[in-house]
Amino acid sequence: MSTQAPPPQVTLDNCDREPIHIPGLVQAHGALVAFDAEGRVTHLSANAAQLLGDTVPAVGEALQPSHFEAEPKVHELLAELLGIGTPNAEGDTGNADVVLAGRSFDLIVHRSAGGAIAEFELRPASMDQVADFALKAHRAMDKLKRQGSIEALLELAVVAVRQLTGFDRVMGYRFRHDDSGEVVAEDRHEALEPFVGRRYPAGDIPAQARRLYVINTLRLIADVPAAPVAVTAASAELPPLDMSHCVLRAVSPIHIEYLRNMGVGASMSISLVVNGRLWGMLACHHRGALQVPYSVRMACDVLAQVLAANVQTLLARQRAAQAATTTGLRGRLVEAMLHAEDPAQALMSMADDLAVAFEAEAVIVSQDARLHVHGDLPAETGARIVQWVAQREPGRDAIFTTQAAAELPTELAAQCAPYFGFLALRFDDSASGWLVLARKEQIETVQWGGKPEKVYTTGPLGPRLTPRGSFDIWKETVRGTSTPWTAEQQEFARQLHDELMRAGAARLAEVSRARAHLLAMLGHDLRDPLQSIAMAAKALELGASAAGTRMGQRIQSSSSRMSRLIGQVLDASLLQSAGGLQLQFAQVDLARVLDDMLDETRTAYPGLQLEQHLPESLWMNADADRMAQVFGNLVSNARHHGEPGEAVVVTLAQQGAEVLFEVRNTAPPIAPELVPSLFAAFSRPQGPNPRNRGGLGLGLHIAEAVVEGHGGTVAYRYEAPQVVFSVRLPQR
């Protein structure tokens, strides 16, 4: 026989991994006996013979009928839990009340590692008292079923548990999103100060303790100052005894010090597990030792399960009501998107409803470089937020959330303040459509139950984490953090994203059908009459008087402009179709193509000052007609938007393996917020222009497509006092 090795030392490095499930010790108000699958004793607490008498089997001895005073209840429970003919699962339990060595015990047996662990806990109360406790528990559970709010449930529960157990203080403790806990209900002795409203940091319950709180929903520490009792192992080669399911399992020295610092002599915790997660706790404190009978504890545990079930029901009702509201809103949004000419405006028309559904203070909608903001968030800041969100790596989740200033770039956080919580979703891929919900920081004064940082000292176990020595209220103002987006809100956002994307696809299909009809009309029904009008105008011009000649010229000019506009619309349609522009490549002298185009421009606009810098020749593999279209569109753009009387400067040159074409005109710079949409279809980047009233905003869009089809790029820049559009092409 040998004494089980002491548990590993708890230090600063491993405090969060403290092996509290294998302490090798038990509390002193009971005895423990562990058996393997063959019924041999593998572990025995040092006080077993003292409490249970001399018929307790020794370490390493096989269980015999004469052991435990031949008490049938003990042997029946052990036979059942040792799995004789029964495949019991890990953690299965059984219990009975037994009398050994003239003392009454609650016997609790549970399955462990193929064997069984029997715990004999001294019973401090008579059977009559236990029966009275059962009646009180039944009445309390009946009242719990009639409560209509979580607050009312917790208030009733703390009163009921205190009446059942006699603890000086019982607290209803609810965990928050960051795993810190807050005391939201309390019943206490009048001599004790109230703890309601105090917050305790997540570190007060380490991860391994949370796991045990879910496995073992009730935990009693009957006498905090009492020295624990060692457990003897049959062999040093045996693994440490797993006491996860043991009711007598000894307590971490750190937790004992914690309780002493609070002036607690006995404690009991009852877990509130909702949807498999530790949602809250009923925490009980007593100023002296207090052993609550096992049957009373089980009644409290059942009461807590009823409480947790009611909490789960209330939360489910809240989620169902919220889901009904969001479903209606989602339906209205989709309908509006399907019928609206402007999807962004459709979203903004329901900004108030979106803000309510997401508990947001501001709503941002951006599409095609157009920005709409609902709330007191500045438009410039909204544009920066959308730009930052859009720069995220592609392929991420459909929605994107932030909660704190620390998650934002420093410069953006400073500009956004006090908005730090964002939920963003893309609703239109083709037009870069974004919906962003924004929340302000939640400035909160937290009343911590003592300063939240634990103190590092050298204690009995060496350098380690020591619990707080003072539990006076310590206030902290928390800034720079908004309330987190709930799982339900994030799920609604995902559903909304999917619905809006489907609505956008349906709307795009409808637009495509309408465009096909329009293009058929433009290509056939309008071009033929325009051709007839042009021919009649030519005849009128040749054979009429001076006035008739002028009229014929005007008709011909107007019909030519209409024909060009139709051509641009057809080109734009080709760009948006699967086929795209068809390019016919051949060896072309770009200098000759550009010179011819500029000569035509001078003839059409004799008052225009054109300054050209061209080489004698510049050959490359290109589509001559399409490149003439690029040159013409950019020169036309400069003519329309340049200052009257100022020259338009055109340059064509070879730079290494590239061809450079530039057009310069004197004009104010284009507004920065309009630059991203310069080359978008139907874009009028510099606003209405009296010299270009009939423009459709397609020239730059088509020019960019032709240049990209040649493997090149087109760009805008400003070199005061000139606006410059440049084209770079690889010389193939």
Summary of the structure (lengths in Angstrom):
residues: 732
radius of gyration: 40.7
end to end distance: 90.0
largest distance: 137.8
contacts: 2292
relative contact order: 0.07
helix: 41%
strand: 26%
